Structures are given as C-alpha cells and as structure tokens.
C-alpha cells in the first residue's frame, strides 16, 4: 500500500496531495454533520492529465477513490466512508473560456458556481443555475448530481445546461466531449450517462455550459396564500398572465417564516398579517411593462381568493431580501435543532393532495413532529422536512429510517421520486429496490460494471447490492 500511495502522490505532484489530518478533516464531514468519513490521503490534482494519471494507478491497483467537489452534497455521496483515497477537484478551477456569440462558458470541475455566474455576467450573459450553496458548490459536483435549484421551472435541471463534457474514465482514459453542439446525433449521447452519476462512472473534469441573454427586467414578488391548492392555482394563473415568463415559484409555510425570522439576523416577515402559506415568485424577460403585468395579475389573484396579500420588490436590494428568506430556511432549520428531511418530487398537480396525505401520516406516527414543507412548487420538487419537537432531538433522529419509509411510500403512491435533486449517494442507496423496478436496477448495474469493472469509483454509492436469497 505504501508503494501505491507514493505513486499517487507523485502523479498528483508536489503540491497536489495532503496527508495532514487537519487539512483533510473538512472534506470528511457532510454539511448537516449526518455523515463522517475517513481518509488518510487527499489528492488535489491541478489538471485533467493529473486526474488521468491518478485514476490509471487506482485502476491498475484496484484502489478505491472518492471524487469530491465543494462538499455541499446532502446524501453522503461525496464522503469516503472506508478509508478510500479522496480526490478533490477544487483545485481544477479555471474558466477556460467564454464564447459570447455562441453563449457557451467552458469551466473546469472545481469552478465555484458563483464564479461561473460572475463570468457569465461579465460577458453580458447569464448562467441560470441558482442554488443556496452557490458560494461553495462546484460545477463538477453540480453536474455529477444533476443539480436543480430555484430556476428549474424556466431553465431545467443541470442536465439541460450542459452542452459538452470532459470526463476521465475509471481506467484513466480521457473522454474528450467538449463539443458545444445543440444537434449531434452521431451515436449515443455519452455525456448524459455521466450527468447525475455521482462520481460512480467517471470523473468530470470540465464542461461546456449554456448561457442565456440577461433579461431586461426581473420582478420578484411575495404573496400570502391560504393553501397549497390555492398556490397551485396561482401558479397557473401567473404563468398565463406573464406568457410563461416565470423563472421561479417557491412554496413556503408559515413556520419557515417564523424560523427564519427567529434565527437569521435581519430577516423579517415581508407581509403585515400572518398566513398559513406563502409563495415567492420571480418573473424575468424583456417584454415591456413586466412589473405592471405581475402586479395586475397578483391583484386579480387576490380578487379571486387565490392570494390574500402580496408585495413586489421595488428594487434589486428588496428582491435579494425576499430571496434571502427562502434561501435561509435550511440554515434556520439547522439552528432550530434536529430535523428529518426528504427531497421528493411528485407531479405538480398532485402536490396539494400529497402534502395533505403525507403530513397527516407523519403526524399520526410521529406525534409532535413539526412539518416544514417548502420548495420548488413550479417543478414539483418539495423539501418535505420535519423538525423535532422542542427538546427531543436525539429521540427524534432515531426515527429517521421509519419516517423516510412512511413518506417515500406515499411518494410512490403519487408516482413520484424519492430523490428530486439531491441524488442517492449513501443515504438512499438501499431504498432504491423498494421504489425502482428490478429491470431499472439491473440496467444501472450493467452500466456500472461496464464503465467501472473494478468498482473503484465511489464504491458503495448509488447502486444497491444484489440481494442474495
């Protein structure tokens, strides 16, 4: 093993590795502190050539390795649990170029999302992926997990924003697919196999990303609604009245406003009177009078009892303040205490019925659990979370698996998914046989064995083991 470590260190270069426990430690713990891993070797490659050399050695020697981006994942997919070598792509952080006319940005895997957004802005364009972790998550991780976020309603998941990829395969060979073509039917679209594969099929090192024209006007509004059903009807109403220009439509419960107001400095309730539910709305475009359209549409919605009250951001600072409320919910939940979280999706039209049925089921089985249901109503993705009753954190977390089964079984009844945007990782791997067909799982295993025959890439993640009778 010492010889393998020496070879890996040599491949990474003099400054491309660390065996310092203090430097490695931050890479071993997930943001929610749910997962803690172990590794004695952190590799920090600076180029695709370095990654290729490292994986070539790992493949030859059968050495397991775990790729990691910004370490912002929430399902343990980026954590080395069994002492695997840890491969951080954070040092591959160059923006290789911006094509203004073709509206393409080429970035290495370690580029932080906020930096990619800034590079697009500097070019007079926009990269639309919007996440609460955008100051620390990386492009490679976003692609490997097929990140979603707040603008999926308008721009789609990360899968829709990737035009080309550069990937190092398990045996060290480089798949050069940085071809920013809208149309390419010259065989299998191999890049799609790696998007959302969570580092189990190859290591993403660079990508061509789609950029968009910056909208001339962005309107942000915050509305009180009486129920999820009213919120759903308001979604359709606003889409029709804006001509499909909504870029975000976020559902927020009253308890989330209270938690954010209590735990997050300078956060406050945007409306005068409390409401059981709210929606945060963003519309963007270059049509004349968009703000007037949104304001008039909300006025009519109040008349039709789809909303009770609403406020529009008067400027960019106020818009950021409204978005700050939505983006602070997870942090406020964390400060409040223990919580059990579910990242699920159901058909948009089924959201009100799902919330009602699943909330009642959890209340019956787990008395005192406080529902904090929020998220991307516009695309059907809810963060269906529950905070512990006050003072009962430890006992509450012991019910994690049972509560997940309760919620996920109802998700299945509604033809939904147990992972909308966070991935499978380690957390949900063993749940997949309950919710995916054996045929789907066999196809996933076939892909894994074809691309990673020695099972060195992020072993134990995503793919559930075959159960022997």
N, C-alpha and C positions, 0 to 999 in steps of 0.2 A: 504493500500500500504506500510506503514511503516513496518508492520509485514513481508511482502514479502521481502522487502529489507533486513531486519535483518536476515531472513532465508538464503537468497542468500549470504550475507556476511559471515555468519557462515559456509556455505558449502564451500566457497572459501578459508576459513582460514584467519588467522590474517594478513598475508601479501599478500593475494590473491585478494584484491579489492582496489579500489580508488574512492573517491568522490571529489577529488581535481580537479577543473576545469582546472588548468594549466597542470596537467598530462593527463587529458582526451582529451584536445584540439587537440593535434597532430593526434589523432585517428579519428577525426571528419571531416577532410578535405582531399579530394582526391588530388593526386599529381598535377593535372592540375588546381586545385582550381575551377573546374567547380561545384563541389558538396560540400556543407557544411551541416553537420548533427547536431544533438543534443542528448545528453545523460547525465544523472547525475550519472550513476553508471557504472564503468569499472570493470569487473571481470577478474582476472588473474590466472586461475587455473594452478596448477603445475602437475596434474596427470589426467589420464583418470577417475579415481574414483571421482575426484573433478568435472569434466565435467558432469559425470553421475548424481551426486547429484544435480548440478545446473539445468540441464535440467529436472530432475524429479520434482523439485519445480516449474519451469516455466510451465511445462505441467499441473501439478495439479491446478495451479492458473490461467492458461491462460495468462501468462506473455510473451509478445513478446521479442525475443532476436536475436541479430545480431552477427554472428560469424565473426571474422576478423583475417587475417594472418598478412602479412607485410604491409598492406595498400598501395599496389602498383597497385591495380586494376584501370582501366580507364573507367568503365561504372557505377560506383556508387554502385556496388553490395555489398561492404563492409561497407557502410555508414548507420548509424541509423538516419533515417530522422524524425522520430516521437517520439523521446524520449525513444526508446527501450533500454533495457539493452544491453550493449556492452560486448561481450565475446572475449577477445583477447587470441589467442593460442600461443603467442610469448614466454611465459614462460615455455611451454612444449617443450623444445629444446634439448633433449638428443638424441644422436645417440645410439640406443640400441645394435647395433652390426653390424659387417661386416663379411660375410661369403665369404672368398676369393675363396674357391674352387667352391662353388655354385654361386659365383658372385652376391650376394644379400646384399644390405645395408638396415637395418631397422632403420627408423628415425621417431621421433615424429613430429607432425604437425608444431611445431614452429621452427624447424631447418631451418636456412637460407640456401638457395640454394648453395651459395658459400661454406658454411661449409660442406654440403653433398658432393660437388665436391672435396673438400680438403681431406675428409675422404676416398673417393674412390681412390684418387691419392696416399695417404699414403699407401694404401693396394696394390698399383701397378696396379690399375684398373682405370676405367673412368666412371663417370656418365655424359651422353652426353647432358642433357638439358642445353641450353645456352641462356640466356636472358640478356638484357641490365640492368635489375634490380636485377641481381643475388646476389648483395651485400646486399639486403634488403628484397626481396621477400622470402616467406617461402614455405616449402614443402607442407603443408596443403593447402595453397592458390593455389599453382601450380596445385594440384590435383583437388581442388574444381572448378577451372576454366578450367581444361584440357589445361594447358599452352602449347604453341607451341614453338616459338623461331626460332633460326637460323639453327638448325640441324634436323629439321623435315624431310627434304629430305632423310636423311640416316637412322634416328632412330625413326621417327614417333613422334606423339604428346605424351603428358604426359600419356595418356591412354595406350600407348604401353609400357610404362616404369614401370607401377605399377603391381606388382605380387600379392600383398595381402593388405588388409586394416583392420584397426580397426576403427569402427565408433560408435558414441553414437547416438542413435535414439532420436526422439523428446520427448519420454516419459521417457528417462533416461536409457533404456536398452542398453547394450553394444553388438554390433555385432562383435565378435572376428573372423576376417577373415584373420589373418596374417599367411597365408599358401602360401609360395612361390613355387607354383606348376605351371609348364608350361602346364600341362594337368590336368584338373579337370572338368569332365562332370557330376558331381553329383547334377544336378539341375541347377536352374537359377544362372548365374554369378552375384551375388548381388553387388559385388564391382563396377561393371561397372555403376550401377544406380547412385552411389554417385559421380563418376568422372565426372566433368563438371556440377554438380547440383548447384554450387554456394551457398552452405550452406542452401538450401531450403528443403532438405530431411533428413539431418542428419549432425552431426559434426564429421569430420575426425580428429582422434587423433594420428594415427600412420600409417606407410605404409612400406611394403617390396618393394624395388626399384631395378630394373635390373641394373647391372653394366656390363661393357664391357671391353675386353682387350684394353690396351692402344696401339694405333697404333705406329709402329716403326718410321714412318715418317709422318709429316703433312706439306702440301705445301699450301701456301696462295698466291694468285695472284690477281692483279687488272688490269682490261682490259677496254679500251675505245671501245664502240660500237656505230654504227651510229643510231640504232633504237631499240625499244623493239622487233621487229620482228627478227632482227639480233641477239639480246640477246637470244631469244628463240632457234634459230637455233644453236647458240654457246653452249647452254645447252646440246642439243642432241649430238653435236659433242664432247664435253668434256666427257660426260657420256660414249660414245662409246670408246673413246681413252683411258680412265682410267679404263675401265672394271667395271663401276658403282661405283667407289670409291669416288665420290663427296659427301661431307658431308654438303656443303652449296653452294648456288648460289644466290647472292643477287643483285637485280637491284637498281641502284642509278642514279638519274637525276643530270644534271649539277648544277641546283640551290641548291641542297643539299650540293654539294662540296663547293659552294660559301658561303652558310650559316654557315657551319661548320668551314671553314677557317676564316670567319669573327668573329664568336662568341666564338669559343672554343680555348683556349690557346694552342699554339704549334702544332696545326693541320695545315696541308698544303696539297696542291694539289699533289697527287702522280705522276702525269704524266706531261710532258713538255707542251703539247698542249691541249687546252680545247676540250671537246667532249660533244654532247648533252646527252649521256647516258654512264653509266659505269656498270660493274658487278664486284662484289667481289666473288672470287672463292676459296673454300677450298676443298682439296682432302686429304684423310688420309688412310693409310694402311700399310701393312708390306711387300709389294712387293718391290723387288729390283729396284732401279732407278726410283721411282715415280716422283721425281722432274724433271728428264730428260723427262719423258713421258709428264708431264704437259707443260713443256717448248716447246717441239716439237709440241704438239697439238695446243698450242697458236700460234706458228709460222705458222703452216698450216692454222689456222683460219684467221690470218692476210692476208695470200696469197689469201684466198677465200673471202676476204672482209667481213667476219663475225666480225672482230675486226680491230681497227685502230692502236692500240698500246697496250702494256701490260708490266707489271713489276711483277717480282716474289720476294717475301720476301726472303732475304738472310739468315735470322736467326729469332729466336723467337721474338726478340725485334721489328724487322721490321714487322713481322706478326701482333703483337699487335698494332702497329701503324696503319696498314691498317684496322684492325677490329675497332679500336677506331674511325675512320671516320664514319663507318657505325653505330656504337652504339651511336654516338653523334648527330645524325640527329634530334631526338626528342627534345633533350635539346637545340639544335641550333634553331629549330623552335620556341620553347617557348621563347627564348631570343629575337628572331626577332619580336615577337608580337603575336597577336591573330591568331589562326588557327582553322579550322574546319576539323575534322579527321574522316576517315572511315576505319574500319578494315574489309576488304571484301576478299572473295575468289571466283575465277571462275576457270573453267577447264584450266589447264596450257596452252593448245593450243589456248585458247581464249584470253589470256592476251593482245597481241598487239591490237586486234580489240576492246577489252573492253576499254583499255586506250584511244585509238583514239576517240571512240564514247562518252565516259563519259566525257573526258576532253573538247571536243567541246560543249557538252550540258551544262556543268558548265560555260564555257566561255561565252556562249550566254545568260545565265540567270543571271550571276553574274560577270559583267564586272570588270576587274582588279584583280580578284582572281588569286593568284599565285600557280599553281599546284606544289606540292612536292610529287611526286609518287615514293615510294620506297618499298622494302620489298623482301619477300621470293619467288622469281620467280620460284624456283625449285619445290615448292609445291603449287603454285597457289594463295598464300596469299599476297595481296598488302595492304600497308598503303596508301590509296588514299586520300592524305591530300591537303588542300589549305590554304595558308597564306593570311592574309588580305592585301589589297593594303596599301602601307605606309600611316600611319596616320589615318586609317579608322577602327581601331579595334572594337570599340563599335558597330557601324552600321553593321559591317561585322558579328559579332557573333549573331546579331539579326536574321540573315538569316539561322541559324543552321538547324532548322527543315526542311525548304524548300529545302536547299541544300541536306540534307540527303535523302529526298524523291526522288529528282532528280537522285542521284547516285544509291540509292538502287533499284529503279525501273529498271534501266539499268542492275544492278547486276542480278535481277530476269530474265530479258530477256536472259542473258547468262547462266541461270541455276546455279547461284552461291549462296553464303551465305552472309548475311548482318553482320555476326559475325564469323570471321575465327578463332581467338584465344583469343580475349579479353572477350568474354562472352556477356550476355544480360543485367544482372544487372537491374538497374532502367532506364538507358538511352534508351534501345531498347525494353523494355517490351511491350509498346503499339504499336510498329511497327510490332510485330510478326503476328497478324491476317492478315496483308497485304501480308505477304510473306510465311506463313505456312498454310497448309490446316486446316480446322476446325477439321478434324479427328485427325491430329497430336496434335493439341492443346487440344482436349478432352482427348487424351491419357496422355498428360502431366499433366492435371488437375487431372486425376484419380490417377496417381502416387502420386501427392502432397497430395491429400486427404487421401490416404491410409497410407502414411508414416508420415504425419503431420496433423492429422484430426482437430486439434485446430488452425492450421495456426499460430504457434508461431515462427517458424524458418524463419528468414529473410523475414518477410511478405512484400508484395508489390514488390518483385523482381522476375524476370524471367517469372512468369506465368501471362499472361494478364487476367484481369477480364472478365467474360462473359458479353457481351453487351446485355442489355435488350431492346427489341423493345417497 
